[in-house]
Amino acid sequence: MKLFDFLKRNTIGLFIETKRDGRGAFDNIKTDYVLSRSLYSSAPADSGAYSNYANYSLGNYSTKTYIDTFSWFIGLPEITAESDTFTADIQKYLTNNKNKLLAIYRQTMIDGKHFVWLRAEKNIKGKIIMQIKQIPLENVIEDDCIKDSLDNYTKFVIETVEKWKDKNFDKKATIKIELTAGKELITIDGDLPPQYNSKHIENTNSLNFVPVYCLYNNKQTFLKDGIPEIAAAVPFILRYDATLRKLGKHIDEILDPKIQARVKNVSDFLKYSFGFTAEDLENINSGKQSIDISQFKAAILSGENDSVNFIQQPNNAESAISLLKLLHWIIIELTMPEYLYGTAMNSTNASVQEQSPVWAKKVEGRQGEYNDFYIWLSDVFYLFQNAINGRDIYSTDGGADDVSIRWAELTVKDDVQVMNALATFINAMDKAMIMGLVSPQSAFNTLKTFISIPNDYETEKEAAAEWIKLKINLEALQDRIRSGDIDAGDAIEDLFKEVD
């Protein structure tokens, strides 16, 4: 292709013809949350050919650990307002509900989006509190939900199906909950569940809004839903599983060799080489019994041109192992640094020090995405407290109209502590090598995990050997200078000659 022909092409990479229209191209894309949940829970749910967990299971070693670790690192923010009382109350509320909030992070990462409903309920002491309730994605009737111009819900509809037994009779009910400003309408179709006393219940409250929030994971303007956290790694998990299965089958075939026999009398060969009886031979001929090569004792040949050879498949396992290592590295790159998994595999040459800033930025970015949720939660908490107490209890010391969200620093480092820890580690490794507990290469690989060392073990060992040699020569020259055997200037000149 000539350069001019290339420049005349209508499509180059991501640049397309102006006649092509991308509007609506992503409208029908739906998140396969069933597969995403299966990958997280390792539960074998099946929702189609490509959603079958069995196709991913052998490569699914990172999903749960990654999502759990990521959620934990995000943590809880510090919410402050002019009112010190409000600041203390909201912070206490977050702390008391930490597990629920981390569970919300996890479910949002798994499903791509997640609904949170804040509802006033009585606890076991009869005190009204604001409960955090998670709404499963599949229970929301999104077509019936309505939002205003500020993206707040003015109508939210939930529908669940409950099944139970009553005196050995199967019972079933469809429960529909419709939330609007100041009202909660519950309609039951079917049998009446034991926790309800009516099929039509209407609860009212003093809120002029619907206290439901939808969190999105990796929200994009061109997608209706969020993107599950593991989405980018899923194709590589699928390929890892397929490759590992092929490798296992390949190794099984290597471990189970076959024989090629050219014999004049097959019955005699099987009889004497395998120890088969006449009845065994009859069963083999009729297909009732198969020949097990492990029963092969020795080749007893009777014909002049008889021969027996083992047929063994070539060992191509190294190629598959190399591919698995590559896939593992890609999965790690698409999730989180390997040291956070708690593994000791050296699939990356980057140290903890080099990987940590990238991970910190990723966590900080996700924390920023949750700011709007926590501002909303603070506002709802404030309004709930006003409704419960019948007045604004925070107005006397500044109010809670303007809240700020602040997250804890993720990478606070103390250089002195780092250097002390490094010195302790080196001394421990030195003693371990002297005692013969670890090899120098193992000590080197462990050290490389914590500090940046660009070379591999062999290269570094050669450079270290040269340095030790130079150090010994330098000490020897110093002894000669002290004894008067050589002039200092001549000693330095000799040293530079050795270096050259």
C-alpha positions, -999 to 999 in steps of 0.1 A, spaced: 0 0 0 13 34 -10 14 62 16 -11 82 -4 -35 52 -5 -32 49 33 -41 86 38 -72 81 17 -86 54 39 -119 62 55 -112 44 88 -79 47 107 -79 32 142 -106 49 163 -113 75 137 -143 66 116 -162 80 87 -184 109 95 -214 91 79 -213 65 107 -235 73 137 -228 59 171 -261 71 187 -279 42 203 -251 18 197 -249 10 235 -286 12 243 -292 -26 244 -260 -35 263 -270 -52 296 -246 -63 324 -245 -100 329 -247 -97 367 -254 -134 371 -219 -143 357 -203 -115 378 -219 -128 409 -209 -164 401 -173 -153 396 -173 -135 430 -190 -163 449 -177 -192 429 -213 -204 428 -220 -224 396 -250 -204 383 -257 -210 346 -274 -183 325 -261 -192 291 -232 -206 271 -208 -178 279 -222 -172 314 -216 -208 326 -193 -206 356 -178 -239 347 -161 -222 318 -143 -198 341 -137 -217 374 -101 -227 369 -91 -191 361 -112 -175 388 -86 -171 415 -86 -133 417 -122 -120 416 -133 -122 453 -99 -113 467 -97 -83 444 -131 -69 452 -129 -76 489 -95 -59 491 -105 -29 470 -136 -24 491 -116 -25 523 -90 0 510 -117 25 500 -128 25 537 -151 52 551 -148 90 547 -148 116 574 -179 138 571 -178 172 587 -202 201 590 -205 234 609 -223 216 637 -199 196 658 -229 176 671 -239 166 636 -203 157 627 -201 134 657 -235 118 650 -229 112 613 -195 97 620 -209 74 647 -236 64 622 -210 55 595 -189 36 620 -218 16 633 -228 7 597 -193 1 584 -199 -35 574 -231 -25 555 -213 3 537 -184 -20 527 -210 -46 515 -225 -18 493 -191 -12 477 -187 -49 470 -222 -54 455 -218 -23 434 -185 -36 421 -201 -70 414 -233 -59 397 -221 -27 381 -248 -8 399 -266 -11 432 -296 4 449 -296 17 485 -328 25 504 -327 44 537 -358 36 558 -369 46 593 -375 14 613 -377 5 650 -349 -15 666 -354 -41 693 -354 -13 719 -383 4 701 -361 33 690 -366 47 655 -334 46 635 -324 50 599 -317 16 585 -296 10 554 -313 -15 532 -298 -30 500 -321 -37 471 -311 -66 448 -308 -54 412 -333 -80 399 -360 -68 423 -362 -33 409 -388 -26 382 -368 1 365 -393 7 338 -418 19 364 -393 41 383 -393 79 377 -365 104 382 -366 142 383 -342 166 365 -317 164 394 -316 126 390 -335 120 422 -362 94 423 -398 106 426 -411 71 422 -394 38 429 -409 3 425 -397 -29 440 -411 -64 433 -402 -96 451 -416 -131 450 -417 -150 483 -423 -187 488 -429 -206 520 -446 -236 535 -476 -236 558 -486 -269 572 -469 -287 543 -487 -266 518 -467 -245 493 -474 -208 495 -464 -180 471 -469 -143 470 -457 -114 448 -450 -83 469 -449 -50 452 -435 -19 470 -441 15 455 -422 44 470 -432 80 464 -425 112 484 -439 108 519 -456 74 511 -448 37 510 -475 15 493 -473 -23 497 -495 -45 475 -495 -83 478 -508 -106 451 -513 -143 461 -511 -158 495 -506 -135 525 -470 -139 539 -469 -145 577 -451 -112 584 -479 -91 569 -515 -86 583 -530 -72 551 -526 -74 513 -527 -36 510 -506 -15 533 -499 22 531 -472 38 553 -466 76 554 -437 97 565 -427 133 566 -401 131 538 -407 151 506 -385 128 485 -378 91 479 -348 80 500 -333 57 474 -299 61 458 -284 42 428 -246 37 429 -228 30 396 -194 13 393 -172 29 366 -201 49 354 -198 60 317 -221 86 301 -227 63 271 -238 33 292 -271 29 310 -256 6 336 -223 7 355 -194 -17 346 -186 -46 369 -152 -43 385 -140 -76 370 -153 -69 335 -119 -62 318 -104 -94 332 -132 -118 323 -119 -127 288 -85 -136 302 -101 -156 331 -120 -175 304 -89 -182 284 -69 -191 315 -95 -218 323 -95 -231 288 -56 -232 286 -53 -249 320 -79 -276 310 -60 -283 278 -27 -285 297 -42 -309 321 -55 -331 293 -21 -329 276 -3 -340 307 -28 -368 312 -20 -380 277 17 -378 284 13 -398 316 -8 -424 298 13 -436 269 0 -459 242 17 -489 226 19 -498 189 21 -535 184 27 -554 151 22 -591 159 13 -621 139 -10 -637 166 -29 -610 185 -45 -634 209 -12 -649 220 3 -615 224 -25 -602 246 -26 -635 266 11 -636 274 20 -599 275 -10 -587 295 -19 -619 313 -54 -621 298 -74 -653 302 -95 -668 274 -126 -652 290 -109 -618 290 -100 -621 253 -136 -630 245 -149 -600 264 -124 -578 246 -135 -591 212 -171 -584 222 -164 -549 235 -173 -557 271 -138 -551 283 -111 -526 273 -73 -530 273 -56 -512 301 -20 -504 293 -11 -504 330 -17 -542 328 12 -545 303 39 -567 319 64 -576 291 64 -579 254 62 -617 246 66 -619 208 62 -651 189 64 -640 153 96 -634 134 87 -598 124 67 -589 156 75 -556 172 61 -534 200 67 -496 204 55 -471 229 38 -440 214 42 -410 236 30 -375 229 57 -348 228 58 -327 259 46 -292 249 37 -282 285 62 -253 286 44 -234 259 11 -237 279 28 -227 311 43 -196 294 8 -187 282 -7 -192 317 20 -169 332 12 -143 306 -25 -145 313 -18 -144 351 2 -112 346 -26 -96 325 -52 -105 352 -30 -90 379 -24 -59 359 -62 -55 353 -70 -59 390 -45 -49 417 -8 -53 425 3 -89 432 16 -82 466 -19 -74 478 -30 -109 470 -4 -121 495 14 -143 469 51 -147 465 50 -152 427 75 -130 408 53 -123 377 62 -86 378 96 -68 382 79 -39 399 85 -35 436 59 -27 462 72 9 463 67 12 426 32 -4 425 18 14 455 13 49 440 -6 35 411 -29 15 434 -33 45 457 -45 66 427 -70 39 418 -84 38 453 -85 76 455 -104 78 422 -130 54 435 -134 72 467 -141 104 447 -168 85 428 -186 78 462 -185 115 473 -220 122 459 -234 91 477 -221 103 510 -233 138 506 -268 124 498 -266 100 528 -256 130 550 -285 150 538 -310 122 543 -295 115 578 -300 152 587 -337 152 575 -344 119 592 -330 133 625 -352 164 621 -383 142 614 -376 119 644 -369 148 668 -396 171 654 -371 200 651 -336 209 637 -314 197 666 -282 209 648 -291 245 642 -279 257 676 -242 250 668 -239 259 631 -262 236 613 -256 208 588 -265 224 555 -230 223 541 -210 191 546 -176 182 534 -162 148 526 -126 139 533 -109 106 529 -78 94 548 -44 96 531 -36 62 517 2 66 513 16 82 544 53 71 545 79 75 573 113 72 556 130 64 589 107 35 596 112 22 561 150 23 564 149 7 599 126 -21 585 149 -26 556 180 -29 579 161 -54 601 151 -74 570 186 -75 556 201 -87 589 174 -114 592 181 -126 556 218 -126 563 213 -148 594 189 -171 575 215 -176 547 243 -183 572 221 -209 589 213 -224 555 175 -217 557 173 -197 525 194 -194 493 209 -161 482 186 -161 452 155 -164 475 168 -136 496 174 -115 465 139 -121 451 123 -112 485 143 -80 487 133 -71 451 97 -73 462 102 -43 485 127 -21 467 134 -14 431 162 -35 416 162 -34 378 185 -64 372 178 -101 375 196 -123 400 224 -136 378 232 -101 365 232 -86 400 253 -115 413 280 -109 387 280 -71 394 282 -79 432 310 -103 426 330 -76 408 323 -52 436 335 -77 462 367 -84 442 374 -46 440 367 -42 477 392 -70 486 419 -54 463 412 -20 479 417 -34 514 449 -52 503 463 -19 489 454 -1 521 474 -26 541 504 -22 518 502 16 521 501 13 559 531 -10 559 550 13 536 553 -14 509 538 10 483 533 47 479 497 59 481 499 75 446 512 43 431 485 23 449 458 44 435 473 41 400 474 3 404 438 3 416 426 22 385 446 -2 362 427 -32 378 394 -14 373 401 -7 337 
